[in-house]
């Protein structure tokens, strides 16, 4: 290989690498929905459970948000300029938008997750930034008490609005096992119903078989989240069959997905 060819290959590699970097930055700043599910190479190493793509995405959002909160706490502890909080928030929100937009087709229900994480992240940024500014001017501990009260009120107001807009008193699951009049149902992570992913035992109903998709009434329990309590409908080949445990009128007041 002569010098001219060597220099040409170096230039070609640099040009190709530069284009890939530019395309990656453009894709990050202006994401579009992907048609292929993410692989979650690192997240799969953190858990041995056979999670679905939707559940991996939910886990990724939770870990990202916790990481954001931790970095904010570190910045407050170090007493850095508030611009650091703003810069961290800008990077975090760009990454959050990229993750949500890029994978929107793989959420079982996309809108509640997008609204929840954008809203709670905005409240968190405002709370951290407000505290950083407050401690520069506060002359009494009562300033902090008042500020904490305002933050709690904002969180409670958000919780109420989210439940009013997206909350449901039912969720969906798949029957995994039938035993002695009981059904073991696998339920996905469902932020709108406040149900954690897992297996739940409920009373079996007529026309129930392993593999059927069912609609489940949930009961909200303090400090434990919502828990499925009984089967409302059994879905048969795309059609739904009302179970013998038909809910009260108010439990069907909210439309299904």
HELIX and SHEET records of a PDB file:
HELIX    1   1 UNK A    3  UNK A   29  1                                  27    
HELIX    2   2 UNK A   43  UNK A   46  1                                   4    
HELIX    3   3 UNK A   53  UNK A   78  1                                  26    
HELIX    4   4 UNK A   82  UNK A  102  1                                  21    
HELIX    5   5 UNK A  104  UNK A  106  5                                   3    
HELIX    6   6 UNK A  110  UNK A  137  1                                  28    
HELIX    7   7 UNK A  141  UNK A  166  1                                  26    
HELIX    8   8 UNK A  249  UNK A  252  5                                   4    
SHEET    1   A 6 UNK A 198  UNK A 203  0                                        
SHEET    2   A 6 UNK A 182  UNK A 187 -1                                        
SHEET    3   A 6 UNK A 170  UNK A 179 -1                                        
SHEET    4   A 6 UNK A 213  UNK A 221 -1                                        
SHEET    5   A 6 UNK A 225  UNK A 236 -1                                        
SHEET    6   A 6 UNK A 239  UNK A 242 -1                                        
END                                                                             
